[in-house]
Amino acid sequence: MANFSAPSIDSTFIFTSKPVFALSFFSCVVRKNDRSTPSIPSSSTRLVSHSCRIEGEYPAKVEGDTTERCQSFSNQSPFDTSYNERVVTCSYNGSEVIFKDAVRLLGKPLTSKKFLTIGVPTVYRGGNHTHQVSYLRYTLDRVFANIESPEDVLVVLHLADRDPKKRRNLQEQLAQQFQTHIAMNRLHVIEAPDSYYPPLEGLPLNHGDSEARVRWRSKLLVDQAFLMGYCSGMGKYYLQLEDDSPPEDGPFVEKIRRCIFAKRHFDWVFLKTTYHMNIGNLFKGKDLADLARFLYMTYEEYPVDLAVFIYAEILRTKRHIDNLCGSYFLHIGKQSSLKTVKPRIA
């Protein structure tokens, strides 16, 4: 991994009250005449207006066009209010509110919060479409087969390919292959509207990455941010997987419960359930909306694993915390979604 330095942030501004920090930094709430403000990467400053425009209490009923809807946010983070079950975020230019019901292709609204939500983004991997479906179906089959208490878990699959034909084809296959889990509301399938995506062309080259890789990794980060925004408010904990990371045999949810209990006295931001960089990260549900905003605001600056590390370092009050639970998931993909990336080995 390339050398890096975290964004420069004034600790006197942030750590006066840790719970306030997330709202202050990620919602861009800056006190009037404050002597210092959080410093975020300069090339991401245009995203501040997007985040600021989705602050505030969302009214129960809003009349008018979508522009009025986004501008109606005023005082506090929307994810701290009861309607967090309905709203994902705003579009990139702030012209529309993106509702969960509007982006859900398969599944129904939850009637109660789950212990664990599992987020899985999936995209076309090149070659023929069989590669993607074989990885994804095997992964989902293994996930559902190793969940000992299905009523405690929701799996959310984000169809992140920008080709609508590929998304429709996969949606139809999933509707047939996992109809039981969909009917039991154990599986949600979602997609993000085009209006959500920020510019992905002409991004600054950094971390020694090529233009193609910067574009690929930036979209990966934005895809995960959308997935986290959708899952916000749905579970006590959130687990990030990939479409080629099936669990090992055994009750992995129970292993996660035991690890959370073992780490209960530690101030952890995320726990690792694999040795792989961006697979198996476990987050607290209450942090999910702020993390989604942070990823979206820094999408062009860092690879996703580095962005998550920086987020954790900013929030964590104690360093050198052992956040490894164990290795509960595999990585079986040999065909990357980026053609210029060498095949991955499990």
N, C-alpha and C positions, 0 to 999 in steps of 0.2 A: 504494500500500500504506500502511496506517495506521502511525503511529509506534509503536514498541514498545521495550521493554527486556527483555533476556534474563533468565531466572531468576537470582537472586543465589546464586552458588555459591562457596564458599571455595576459592581456588586452591591453598592449602597442603594442603587435603584431597585435591584431585583430582590435581594434577600432580606429586605425589611420584613416581609411576610411571604413565605414561600407560596401559599395558596394563591396570593394575589399576583404572583409573578406570571403565571401562565396567562392569565387574563390580560395583564399589562403588556407583555411582550408579544404574544401571538395575536392579540386583537388590536395591537397598535394603540393601546390606550395610554396616552402620555399626559401627565398632569400639567396644567398650565403653569408657565414660568418655571418649570422644573430645570434644575441646573444641568441635567444630563438626560439623554434618551438612549434607549438601546441602539446599538450600531448593528445594522444588518448589511449583508453584502450589497454593494452599490448597484450591481446589475439586476438585483431583485427588488429595487425600491418601487418599481411600478406595480408590484403586487400588493404593496401596502394599502393602496386605495381599495383593492378588492377585499382585503380582510377587514378594513375599517367599515366598509359599507355593509358588512353582514353582522355588525354588532347590534346588540339591543334586544329588547323584548318584542317578539313577533306578535302582532295583534291576532286575536282569535279569528277575525274575519277581515279581509283586506279587499277593498274594491279598487278597480282601476287596472291599468296595465302592469306588466311585469316590472317596468322601471320604477314605478311607485312602490311596488312590493319590496324591492331590494333597498330602496332609500328609506323605507319606513323603520328600519332598525335604528335604535337610538342609544340606549344606556348600558346594556350589559350583554355578555356573550349569549348568543341564541342557544348554544349547547348546554347552558346552565338552566334552561327553562324547560317546562314540561313538553314543549312541542319538539324537543330533540328527536322524538320518535318519527317526526314527519319531514324534517328538512335535512338535506345533505350539506348544501353550501349554496353559494351564488355562482353564476357563470363568471368566466374570466373578466369580462368587462363590466360586471355588476348589473347587467340589464335584466336578469331574471333570477328567480329563486328556483333551485333544483330540489324537487320533492322526492322523497323516497318512493312513494307510490308510483311516480312517473317513470322512474328508472328501473323498477322491479319488473322483470320479464316473467319470472316464475316464482311462485311462493306467495304467501299472504302476510299481512301485518302481524306482528307478534302480539299476544295478549298478556305476556309476562316476560320479565327479563331472564335471560339464560345465565348459567354459570360461565359458559365459554362460547364465544363466537370465533369461528375459524375463517379467516379471509384468504381466498385463493384467486389471484389474477391469472388469466390465461390468454395467450396470443398464438397466432399461427407461427409455426416454427420453420417454414420453408420445406422444400421437397414436396411431397404430396400431403394431403390433409390427415392421412392416417397417423403420422407421427404425433401430432398434437392430441388427437382423440385417444390414441393408445396410452400415452402418458397420463392424460387427464382421467380417463375412465378407471385405469388401474389405481391411480392415487385416490380417487373418491371411493372406489370400492373398498380399499384398504382402510380408509378413514372411517367409513360407516361400520365396517366389520369389527373394528377395534374400539368402538365407543360403547362402553358398558352401560351408560345411562343416557340413551338418545334424547330423552326429554330435557336434559341439561345443556344440550349443545345445539348450536345453529351453524351450519356451513354456508358461507356466502361466496359465490363464484362470480367474479367480475370478468365478463367477456370484453377484453380490452383491445381487440383488433379493431382498427379503424375502417376496415372493409365491411360494410353492412351485410353483404352476401355471406361472408364467412361467419359472421355472428349469427345470422338467421339459420344457417345450416347447422351450426353447433347447438343452437337453442333447440331446434327440432330433435336432434339426437338426444340431448339431455332430457327433454320432456318424455321421451320414450324409455330411455335407459334407467332413469331415476324417478319414475312416476310415483312409486310408493313413498320415497323420501320427500318428494315435493308435496304429495297429498297430505303427509303427516307434518308438513311445514318444518322439516328438518333441513331443507335446502332452499336457499334463495339464489336466483340468477339475476344479475343486474348488468346494466351497461351505462356508460357516461355519455351525455350528449356532446356533440361537437363544440358547443358553446362553452363547455367547461375547460377545454384544453388551452393552455397558454401557447405562445409561439415556440415551435420546436426546431425551426430552421435558423441558421445563422447564429447559433449560440456560441459564447466564448469557449475557446478550447482551453482546457485545464487538466491537471492531474496526468498529463502525458497522453491523454486520450485523443483519438482521431475524431473528425467531425461526425462520422457515422456512429461511433461509440458514444459520443456525448449526446447525440440525439436519442439514441436507444436507451441509455441509462436515465436521461431526463424524463422520457416518457414512462419508463418503469416507475420512477419515483412519483410522478403525477398520478399514475394508475393506482398505486398503493395508497396515496393520499385520498383519492376518491373512495376507495374501498373502506378505508378507516372512517371516513366521514359518514358513509352509509351505516357502518356497524356501530357508530357512536350511540350510546344509550341502550344497546340491545343486550349487552352482557357484562358481567362483573369483570371478566378478563377477555383479552383478545389475543389470538394466536395467528401469526403471519406465516403462511406456507406458500409454496409454489406448486404449479400443476404437475411437477415431476418429483415431489417429495412425499412419498407415502410413509406412513408410520411403520416401524418395526412391529412384529407380532406382539400383542399384549395390550393391556388396558392403559393407553397413554394418558387418558384424562385423569385416571386415578394417580398416575405418576406425577402429573402436573399438580394435582391437589396436594400430594405429599411434599413436593418441592416448595410450594407456596407456604405451607405450614412450617417447613424447616427454615425458611427465610423470613418468617414473620417479624423478627426483631431487627431486620436490616432495612435500610432505607433504599430499596431497589427501585429503579425506573423501568428496567426490563430484565427478564430472565431468559437464558439461553436453553433451549431444549434440543439443540444439535450443535455439532462443531462447525457447521457451515455458516458463512458470514451472515447472509440475510434470510436464512431459513430457520423457522422455529423460534423467532423472537416472541416472547410473551409480555404483553403490556397490561396495565390496569385499565379497565374500561373508563374510569373517570379521567384519564389522561389522553384518551384517544382523539378527541376533537382538537385539542391543542397540538398534538403531534401531527395530525393531518394538516393543520395550518402551517406548521413549521416546515414540513416537507414541501408543501406547495410553494411557500415563499422562497425556498432555497433550491428549487428543482434543478436549476442550471448550474449551481455552484458545486454540488457534491454528489458523488455516488450515494445510493440509498443507505448502504451500510455505514458510511462515514457520517451522513446526515443524522442517522439514528444515534450514533456514538456521541456526536456533538450535542444533540438534544439531551442525552442522558447526563453528560458532563455538566451542562448548564444547570439542570435541575437538581442534581445530586448534591447533598450537603456533606456526605462522607465518601471519600474515595477508596479505591482498592477493595471494593465489595466483590466477593465471589458470587457472580450471578449465574454460574453454570449449574443447571439441574442434572444434565446428563445428555445422552444422545438417543432420542426417541424416534427420529425420522431419518430416512435415507435420502439420497439424491441420485436418481436413476437416469436423468436426462443426458443424452449424448448428442442431441441436436439443439443448438441454441436458437433463440428467436432473432439473434443478430448473426447474419451470415458470415461476417468477418471475424467472429469469435471462434476460437478453436473448440471442437466438441468437448463437452464436459464429461468427466468420468466420475462415476458414483464413488 
